[in-house]
Amino acid sequence: MQWLKRAAKIGAINAAIFLGLFVLVELGLHLKSPNQNPLLGPPFVKSAFRVHVPVYSHSLAANFDGDDQWGGRRYRIRTNALGFKDAVNREAPSKSDRRRVLFIGDSFTEGMGLPYEQTFVGRFAAAFPDIDVLNAGVSSYAPSVYFMKIKSLLDAGLQFDEVIVYVDISDVQDEAIYYRYGPDGKLEWTNFEKECASPEATLVIEPSWWARPSYILDYLEKDRLMRRAIKDIRSLSGAELVKPGMGYGPDSDRSSWTYDPKAKCYGAMGIDGGVAKAMDNMDRLHALLSARGIPLSVGVYPWPQQLLYDQENSRQAQIWRDWCADKCRKFFDHFPVFFAYKNSHPNFLEDLFIWTDVHYNERGNDLLAQDLIAKYR
């Protein structure tokens, strides 16, 4: 009996010490960050390196070195002094002693879920060490932002020798319902039509009631629920994912416009209005660059839906090929190389895309990069 009393006493002391340390850590976390849980990262709290920019909506923080998370993937992010995703933190002077090529696009060009070296822009930079490559691409950009951001960079004195714009399939919806110029001439980014979920919307996971008052318990509970949700999603088969309403289904509002003229969520402007607005902003960008003698190239690539339900000569490729005819230095059409891969690889979805997501994985980025490098030379 004596040893039981001693064990109980030791257990009670340890429990009291643990509880005291728990309370001290909890109080410290609340004092340090009273408004949001500092233990949580994306998608539960706003990313530390995604920042608001009044003129053209949003960008990346300058000289950031840390981690981000996308679809359950945690990956290393570095930006340069301009707030561009890069291999290292570095200065980016207004004028380079090398030929400078500026890329811009949306999340595909930024390279969601991957470190810079594994993205197609990073691979392009590695293939051309004599070129100073800058990647101004950021998630949810569209032609309105391509024009405004590049204009802002030029006005700030940044010099570059060429611009390569990767126009994404989602740009048409972004132009139709998400981007408007405010009365002050600044670009505003929100869901103006209120008819569809915003592209930046994230999975909402609410912890149990007992975890909500505590940052530590909140973190542990949300981490558990997120891991379970990701596990459930990743366990879905290709046959399940191509059903309507699923991640690779034919009714995806952001991508189906290329093969379905009745695609929803394009507001009063409609699909054709979104296309026209995208082309108008690209016209403005072309005029801006032409006045300074800077050549412009444009690239396009397919989403999973295009490979599944569209044709190689997609409406997306047709629009920008025709637009480029008398404006572009080069037009990089990557639809053929992806369709060729699809035709010879039955597991092309799993091979090329982050599973259940529309963004390219490392192999998908490599396929695009190799095609770009061959066509750029």
C-alpha positions, 0 to 999 in steps of 0.5 A: 500500500505504501508504494501505491501512495508514493506512486499516486503522490508522484503522479499528482505532482507530475500532473500538477507540473504538467498542468502548470506548464500548460497554463503558462504556455497557454497564457504566453501564447494568448499574450503574444497573439490575442487575436489568432492562434500563432500555432496555426498556419494556412489554411486556418490563418492568413499566410504570413507571406501573402500580403495586400498591395493597394494598387493591384490587390495582392503579392508576396512579402519581400525576402520571406524565408519560411514554410507554406502549406497547400493541400496538406503539403508543407513546402519551403518558400523564399522570395527576393527583395521584390517579393517574387518567389525565388531560389534564395533571398536576394537583392533584385536591382532595378537593372541587371547585368544579365538579360532579364526575363520576367514571368507572370501568371497565377498559382500555376506560375507561382508553383503552388505546393512546390519549392521554387526549384521544382516549378517550371519557372525555376527549371527554366532559370536553371536551364538558362543561367545566363538569364536573370529570371524573375517570377512575378506570378502569384495565386489568383492573378489575372490579366487585370493584375498582369497589366497593373503589376507590370505597370507598377514595376516599370513605374518604380524603375525596374528594367527587364528585357522580355515578359512571358505571361502564362494566361490561366484558364481560370483568368476568364472567370476572374475577370468576369466576377472577381476583379474591378477597378475602384473609383481611385483607379486601384484594382479591387479583388473580391467576389463582386457577383456573390454567386460562386465561392471565391477561389481563395476560399479554404476548407473550414474545420471547426474544432470541438467545443472543448478545444476552442478556448485553448490555442494548444488544444485548438491546434492539436484538434484542427491538425487531427481533423485536417489530417483525417480530411486530407487522408479521406480526400486522397483516398478517392479514386480517379473514377470518383474524382471525375464524377460531376461535382468532384475535383476532376468533374466536367462541371468545374465552373472555373475550367469548363468554359473552354468546352461548355458554353453554358458553364456557370458562375460568370455573372452578368458579364458571362464567359464571352465578356470575361474573355473580352475583358481578359484580352482587353487587359492583355492589349493594354499590357502589350501597348505598355511594353511595346512603347518601351521596346519590351517583347511579350510572349504568352503561354497556355497549358491545360487543367485536368478537365481539358485533358479529360473533356476538351480537345488539344486545340482547346478554345483557350489555345485558339484564343491566345494563339490568335491574339498573339499572331501580331503581338507576341515574340513567341506563343508557347502552346503546351496543350500538345505535349500534355495531350501526348503524355495523356495518350501514352500514360493511362495514369496521367492524372496521378502522374502530372497533378497534385492528387485531387488538385488541379495544379501540377506536381513536380512531374507536371512542372517538369513536363511543361518546363522541358517543352518551354525550354525547347521552344524558347531556345 
